[in-house]
């Protein structure tokens, strides 16, 4: 038979263990692993009056702010030849916030490729990013490659080819 004193010690020990577990779990709250997530919802190339740009919409689908980031776009001419890579920074996004962007492009824009994007938190650590149009664009790739090959065959690319 247990004495009343040992029940008190057992109860006190159990209380200490539960308190320690509660304290430890509060130290590892979701705020420590909560992060921002930059999602590229939509993008397209546009031009008017001699001005060209790639525009779209970003959204932070995380539960913490995104401090900033970048989008890298490779403009293409009518023969699918790449021109100069454009890396465009974007500013902070609050949790759940959507923002439109415009990336100016020099010269006529016949097409472009989204080469990459990145985002970071308020301490400079990388955050998750996702291009939500990537699957659709990947499905179109075989047809786009054929169109590029046809455009290159139809239009000579060098003076030597033009003389033939």
URJONOR-V687079 format. One record per residue. RES is the residue in three letters. SS is DSSP state (hx for helix, st for strand, lp for the rest). OMEGA is omega in whole degrees, -180 to 180 (* if undefined). D_FIRST is the distance of its C-alpha to the first C-alpha in whole Angstrom. Layout:
res->RES ss->SS omega->OMEGA d_first->D_FIRST
res->RES ss->SS omega->OMEGA d_first->D_FIRST
//
This chain:
res->UNK ss->lp omega->-179 d_first->0
res->UNK ss->lp omega->177 d_first->4
res->UNK ss->lp omega->-179 d_first->6
res->UNK ss->hx omega->179 d_first->9
res->UNK ss->hx omega->-180 d_first->12
res->UNK ss->hx omega->175 d_first->10
res->UNK ss->hx omega->180 d_first->11
res->UNK ss->hx omega->179 d_first->14
res->UNK ss->hx omega->179 d_first->15
res->UNK ss->hx omega->179 d_first->14
res->UNK ss->hx omega->179 d_first->16
res->UNK ss->hx omega->179 d_first->19
res->UNK ss->hx omega->179 d_first->19
res->UNK ss->hx omega->179 d_first->19
res->UNK ss->hx omega->179 d_first->22
res->UNK ss->hx omega->179 d_first->24
res->UNK ss->hx omega->179 d_first->24
res->UNK ss->hx omega->179 d_first->25
res->UNK ss->hx omega->179 d_first->28
res->UNK ss->hx omega->178 d_first->29
res->UNK ss->hx omega->179 d_first->30
res->UNK ss->hx omega->179 d_first->32
res->UNK ss->hx omega->-180 d_first->34
res->UNK ss->hx omega->-179 d_first->35
res->UNK ss->hx omega->178 d_first->36
res->UNK ss->hx omega->177 d_first->38
res->UNK ss->hx omega->-179 d_first->39
res->UNK ss->lp omega->-179 d_first->41
res->UNK ss->lp omega->178 d_first->42
res->UNK ss->hx omega->179 d_first->45
res->UNK ss->hx omega->-180 d_first->47
res->UNK ss->hx omega->179 d_first->47
res->UNK ss->hx omega->176 d_first->48
res->UNK ss->lp omega->-177 d_first->50
res->UNK ss->lp omega->170 d_first->54
res->UNK ss->lp omega->178 d_first->57
res->UNK ss->st omega->180 d_first->59
res->UNK ss->st omega->179 d_first->63
res->UNK ss->st omega->174 d_first->64
res->UNK ss->st omega->-174 d_first->68
res->UNK ss->st omega->-171 d_first->69
res->UNK ss->st omega->172 d_first->72
res->UNK ss->st omega->177 d_first->75
res->UNK ss->st omega->178 d_first->79
res->UNK ss->st omega->-179 d_first->82
res->UNK ss->st omega->176 d_first->85
res->UNK ss->st omega->177 d_first->88
res->UNK ss->st omega->178 d_first->91
res->UNK ss->lp omega->177 d_first->94
res->UNK ss->lp omega->178 d_first->94
res->UNK ss->st omega->-176 d_first->90
res->UNK ss->st omega->178 d_first->87
res->UNK ss->st omega->171 d_first->84
res->UNK ss->st omega->-179 d_first->80
res->UNK ss->st omega->179 d_first->78
res->UNK ss->st omega->-178 d_first->75
res->UNK ss->st omega->174 d_first->72
res->UNK ss->st omega->173 d_first->68
res->UNK ss->st omega->172 d_first->65
res->UNK ss->st omega->180 d_first->62
res->UNK ss->lp omega->177 d_first->59
res->UNK ss->lp omega->-179 d_first->56
res->UNK ss->lp omega->175 d_first->54
res->UNK ss->lp omega->-179 d_first->55
res->UNK ss->lp omega->167 d_first->59
res->UNK ss->st omega->-176 d_first->61
res->UNK ss->lp omega->180 d_first->63
res->UNK ss->st omega->179 d_first->66
res->UNK ss->st omega->-179 d_first->68
res->UNK ss->st omega->172 d_first->71
res->UNK ss->st omega->179 d_first->73
res->UNK ss->st omega->-177 d_first->75
res->UNK ss->st omega->177 d_first->78
res->UNK ss->st omega->179 d_first->81
res->UNK ss->st omega->180 d_first->84
res->UNK ss->st omega->174 d_first->86
res->UNK ss->lp omega->-175 d_first->90
res->UNK ss->lp omega->176 d_first->92
res->UNK ss->lp omega->-180 d_first->92
res->UNK ss->lp omega->176 d_first->88
res->UNK ss->lp omega->-179 d_first->89
res->UNK ss->st omega->171 d_first->86
res->UNK ss->st omega->-174 d_first->87
res->UNK ss->st omega->177 d_first->85
res->UNK ss->st omega->178 d_first->81
res->UNK ss->st omega->176 d_first->80
res->UNK ss->st omega->-174 d_first->77
res->UNK ss->st omega->178 d_first->76
res->UNK ss->st omega->170 d_first->73
res->UNK ss->st omega->-176 d_first->71
res->UNK ss->lp omega->-174 d_first->69
res->UNK ss->lp omega->175 d_first->66
res->UNK ss->st omega->175 d_first->64
res->UNK ss->lp omega->178 d_first->62
res->UNK ss->lp omega->179 d_first->59
res->UNK ss->lp omega->-175 d_first->60
res->UNK ss->lp omega->173 d_first->64
res->UNK ss->st omega->176 d_first->67
res->UNK ss->st omega->173 d_first->70
res->UNK ss->st omega->177 d_first->73
res->UNK ss->st omega->174 d_first->75
res->UNK ss->st omega->179 d_first->79
res->UNK ss->st omega->180 d_first->80
res->UNK ss->st omega->180 d_first->83
res->UNK ss->st omega->177 d_first->85
res->UNK ss->lp omega->175 d_first->89
res->UNK ss->lp omega->180 d_first->91
res->UNK ss->lp omega->-179 d_first->91
res->UNK ss->lp omega->177 d_first->88
res->UNK ss->lp omega->179 d_first->89
res->UNK ss->st omega->178 d_first->85
res->UNK ss->st omega->173 d_first->82
res->UNK ss->st omega->172 d_first->79
res->UNK ss->st omega->-175 d_first->75
res->UNK ss->st omega->179 d_first->75
res->UNK ss->st omega->174 d_first->71
res->UNK ss->st omega->179 d_first->69
res->UNK ss->st omega->179 d_first->66
res->UNK ss->st omega->-179 d_first->64
res->UNK ss->st omega->180 d_first->62
res->UNK ss->lp omega->-176 d_first->59
res->UNK ss->lp omega->175 d_first->60
res->UNK ss->lp omega->178 d_first->59
res->UNK ss->lp omega->179 d_first->61
res->UNK ss->lp omega->180 d_first->59
res->UNK ss->st omega->177 d_first->60
res->UNK ss->st omega->178 d_first->59
res->UNK ss->st omega->174 d_first->59
res->UNK ss->st omega->179 d_first->63
res->UNK ss->st omega->172 d_first->64
res->UNK ss->st omega->-176 d_first->67
res->UNK ss->lp omega->176 d_first->67
res->UNK ss->lp omega->-173 d_first->70
res->UNK ss->hx omega->-179 d_first->70
res->UNK ss->hx omega->179 d_first->70
res->UNK ss->hx omega->-180 d_first->73
res->UNK ss->hx omega->179 d_first->75
res->UNK ss->hx omega->179 d_first->74
res->UNK ss->hx omega->-179 d_first->75
res->UNK ss->hx omega->-172 d_first->78
res->UNK ss->hx omega->-180 d_first->79
res->UNK ss->hx omega->179 d_first->81
res->UNK ss->hx omega->179 d_first->83
res->UNK ss->hx omega->178 d_first->83
res->UNK ss->hx omega->178 d_first->84
res->UNK ss->hx omega->179 d_first->87
res->UNK ss->hx omega->178 d_first->88
res->UNK ss->hx omega->179 d_first->88
res->UNK ss->hx omega->178 d_first->90
res->UNK ss->hx omega->179 d_first->93
res->UNK ss->hx omega->179 d_first->93
res->UNK ss->hx omega->177 d_first->94
res->UNK ss->hx omega->-176 d_first->96
res->UNK ss->hx omega->-177 d_first->98
res->UNK ss->lp omega->178 d_first->99
res->UNK ss->lp omega->-178 d_first->100
res->UNK ss->lp omega->-180 d_first->98
res->UNK ss->lp omega->179 d_first->100
res->UNK ss->hx omega->179 d_first->104
res->UNK ss->hx omega->180 d_first->105
res->UNK ss->hx omega->-179 d_first->103
res->UNK ss->hx omega->-179 d_first->105
res->UNK ss->hx omega->-177 d_first->108
res->UNK ss->lp omega->* d_first->108
//
